[in-house]
């Protein structure tokens, strides 16, 4: 005869940890394609309403329509995240449209690759002000509301290049490494207000940004990935969904690599 379990001493473990975002509002930058698009759709499937931010109006509207097809409220916002005034105006409109923001995913990013000795000031500044400045602008603009509601999730999409560096990408590596430091500082600053801040460092993901890699280089990169394949945007989106969900309540200031084991 099986002994009856004392439920006071051994309460049932919530093994079906919820990834439900019903009732939440998420803002995703760079939502028009690649990782940002995958995150927007994953969040919508989990029940979140989504503010879709992209530099181009066409891309923003397209993903907003896709989110709407999933039955969630969505709005498109064409914003250059490198410009503080545009971000502040968009943040004000997002709050007016949705009433609150629960999750911010800073994903917008660009690259302007080139050897350091030949890199122009323009290419250096464009990458830093978009990849790092954009996260700063949106976090500053939307964190006030999170502080008032004493709850929020901030997720920054960095890169393994910010961890290991890469020849010909000094500007990109600096921006992504800076984003890691930014993440840890924000995590410490906002922790007492119930706000978590984490980063995801994707490896080589099949997106428009990696599609230009030639065949020989692709093969060399694949040889460095223990899992033997490039990642998919959904691999990153699932990680973002976890960090946005109640399952990650006690995680902050961390960098999760999604890279097939490349930089373990």
N, C-alpha and C positions, 0 to 999 in steps of 0.2 A: 504494500500500500504506500503510495507516494505521500510524503509529509507535506502538510499545507504550508505554503510560503508565508512568512510574516510580512505583509505588505507595508508595514510601518518601517521595519528595518531594511527591507529590500524593495523600495518602490520600483514600479516598472520603468525600464529605460525607454525613452522615446526614440526607438530605433527608426521609425519612419519620420526622420527629421524633415520638417517642412521647408520647401523652397518657394512657398507661396508668397507672391508680392501683391496680392489683391488689396486694393485701397491705397497703394503706394503710387507716388508720382516720381518718375525718373527723368533726368535730363542727361542726354548723351550727346557729346560733341563728336564731330567727325562721323556722324551717323549715316551718311549717305552711301557708304560702300565699305567693303572689307569687314574688319573686326567690328567697327561701330555699327554697321547694319546688322550683323549677327547678334550683337548685344541687344540692340533695340528689339529685334524679333523674339529673342529668348525672354526678355523681360515682359514683353507683351503676352507671350504664351503663359507666363507665370502669373498674369493678372494685373500687371502695372500699366498705368497710363504713361505715355511717353512723349516728352518734348524732344523733337528731332532737330538737332542743330548741325548744319553743314555750311561750308563756305558758299556753295552755289544753291540758289533757290530751287533749281530743278531737282537736284539730288535730295534736298531736304523734303520737298513735296512728295517725291517718289516713295521714300521710306515711310513718311507719315501715312501715306495711303495704304501701304502694306500693313502697317500697324493697325490701321482702322479696319482692314479686312478681318483681322483677328478679333475684332469686337472691342477694342480698347480705344479710349480717347487719345487723340494724337494731334499735334500741331507742328507745322514746319517753321523753322527760323533760319534765315540766311544770315550768317554771322562770320566775320573774320575775327577769330578768337585772339589774334595778336593785337587787336585794337580795343583798348579798355572801354572807350566810350560806346562802341557797338555792343560789347558784352554787357555793360551796365544797362543799356536800353533793352536788350533782349531779356535779361534777367527780370527786369521790371514787368515786361510783357508776359513772361512765363508765369510769374506769380499772379498776375491779374487773370490769366487764362485758366490756370489750374488751382490756384488758391494756396498751394504749398509745394515744397520740394522735399522728398525724402531721400533720394539717391542721386548723386552726381557722378557721372563717369566721364573723366577727362581723357578723351581718346584722340582728339584732333592732333594731327601731326604731319609734317612734311620732311623731305630730305633734299639736300642740295650737295651731293657728294663731290669730293675733289681732294686732291693732295693738299696738305696744309700750306705748302709754299706757294700754291697757286690759288688758294681760296680767297675770294673777294670778301670785303667787309659786308657787302650786301647779302651774300650767301650765308655768312656766319650769323648775321643779325636776324635774317629771315627765319632760320631754323630755331634759334634760341627764343625769339619772341613768340613764335607759334607754339612750339612744343612745350616750352617751360613757361613762358609768359601767359599763354592761353590758359593753362591749368591754374596759374595764380589768379588771373582775372576772374574766371568763373567761380573758383573757390571763394574768393573774397566777396563776390557779388551775392552768392547764394548761401553762404555759411551763416549769415545773420539770422535767416529764418530758421535754420536748423538749430541754432543756439537758443532761439526763443522757444522752440517746441521740444528742446532738450533731447533730440534724437536726429540721427542722420547717418548716411553712409557716403563716403567719398572714395572713389576708386580711380586711381591714376594708371593709365596704360603706358608703361615705360618700355624697356627692351633689354634683351640680354647684352646688346651693344653697350648699354649703360653700365653693365657689370664687368665686361671684359675689354671694351674698346675695340676699334677696328681701323685699320689703315684706310685712309681716304674718307673717313667719316668723323673727323674731329669735332665738327659742329654738332652732328647728330648724337654722338656719344656723350658729349658734354651736356647737351640738353636732357638726355635720358638719365644720365647719372645725377644731374641736378634735380630731376623729378623724384628720384629716390630720396635724396636729402629733404626735399620739400615734403614728401609723404610722411617721413618720420617726424619732422617738426610739427606738421599739422596734427598728426596723431597725438603727440604730447600736449599740444596746445588746447585741443578740443575734447580730450578724453573725459574731463570732468563734466562736460556738458552732454554726455551720452552719444557723442559722435565718434565713429571709427573712421580711420583713413588707412587704406592699404594700396599697394601697387601690384600690378601684374606685369611680369617681364616675359613677353612672348619671344620665342625663338624665330626660326624661319617659317612663316605662315604663308600659305598660298593666297596672296592678295595682289592687287594691281602693283603695289610697291615692289614685290619680289618677282613679278612675272617677267621683268626685263633681264633677269639673271641668265647668262648663257649656259648652254648644256654642260660644258666642261666644269664650270664653277658649281653648277647644281650638283653634279656627281661628287665633287670634292666635299661639298657641304653635307651631302647625304652620308658620306663615309664617317663624318664626325658625330652623327646623330644615332645614339644607341638603338632607338626604336625604328630607325631605317626609313623614315618618311618625313616630309614636311608636314607641319601642322595645318589644320583647317580653322577658319574663323570661329566655327562653333566650339572648337577646343578651348578657345579663350573666352567665348561667351558663357560657357558652362561654369568656368572659374569665376567670372564676374557675377553670375547669378548666385553662386554660393556665397560670395563676399557680401552681396546685397541682402541676403536672406537671414532669417533668425538663426540659422545654423552657424553663422559666423559672429554671433553676439560678442564673443570674448576674444576676438582677433583684431588687433590694430597695430599699425606701424610695421607691417610685414611686407615682404616682397615675395610673391609666389611666381616661380618660373614655370612657364608652359612651353617647353622646348624639346620634348622627347628625350631628355637626359643629356643634352648637348653640353651644358656647362655645370654638370653636377660636381 
